[in-house]
């Protein structure tokens, strides 16, 4: 796909900027890490060339200086809060994160339970961590937070929290999701370090919005689309404009919280090192954009994708109309509409021609291929096969999968697994293709084309199954669906 972001340049600039910030505070920095650390697919979609694990790789270049602290809210443990994208609870995700970090050579120093107030589930989890050999600290609710600065920054406020023992210059504070208490953890540590006479500072690493892009740049608008459920809004940072006379972009929650945060830092350190929310950030993504037009196009596509995700969610759940309305406003601000991708028009036209669900995909060279529902393959499977044949130069009319590989799967589904639909899902189609490839060089060639579809956009005339959608996403193919089902029924699985 057309690249608009210099990944290597970004890693180099970002690591250098973090080292500079560590030095600014005398050799110790608490870095609040916002967003996803090693699976940032949103960033890779709106900044083509940005790899999903770029931030992780950047930290690896600093690994000898990095220590990771994971914060998790005790109330989230008590309520068994789930990460929507992974389908696992926050407490389980903490363990997953620890494994990932350790597998890549990072030191995970500890876990801190924030907002701890004796919750039974949190106590059980704390015991579990101890049994696993993981150091666990407790941070407590503070009366008057965040406005009673005098009480918060005192022995009765931050002073009650456990002091997290750390050993590295860069302490990355991350979490399984929002509301976990990363900022409060960083500030509590600043208080304790200052009480001990240790120089330390705080900074924030948040990729979006990108502070040195215009307010209405599509990349920043796409961030609003991505956080529509949080009511985040990009705004001009008024504190930065007043302090330096320069226009930068931040988001509303950081701007609203800055006066309180600045007052806390003044109370802890004697004076605030920052005059604006923008000052706190260390992100250098805007400096690594190599093709602004490519990022414009990619971000506009992401805005439309977010819209279709929202309208499909309304169809599935009956909730979220207000998010759809906001996304319509966001699309209008970006100057795009539902028909931005030629795949939509192609899919709907093919459905009209065949009278059955259909899909379409825009290939890396700009060609649009379609796939229709047939006797053996669903629309998602047919589209995947047609796209693979197109990118590998195999004749569209060629039968690539041996029927002897398809029929046994169909019989298994209907006769033994009692499925009413004998057509193959896209994952089953790939299994049949793989079986055929044992004796067919053409099938093997087609399989090798899977990586060429990464980053492509697909559109379907109906809501596809969760199985097909998951397979497409695993392949790195972006999926949108028209908000309607193939069948008129109340229950859809």
Helices and strands as residue ranges (DSSP letters): H 7-24, E 29-33, H 41-46, H 54-60, G 63-65, E 66-73, H 74-78, E 82-83, E 88-89, H 90-103, E 107-116, H 120-131, E 136-140, H 149-152, G 158-160, E 170-175, H 182-195, E 201-205, H 218-226, G 228-230, E 234-236, H 238-244, E 249-251, H 252-269, H 277-280, G 285-288, H 292-317, H 321-334, H 342-354, E 358-362, E 368-372, H 379-391, H 403-411, I 412-416, H 426-437, H 441-447, G 450-453, E 457-460, H 466-474, E 478-481
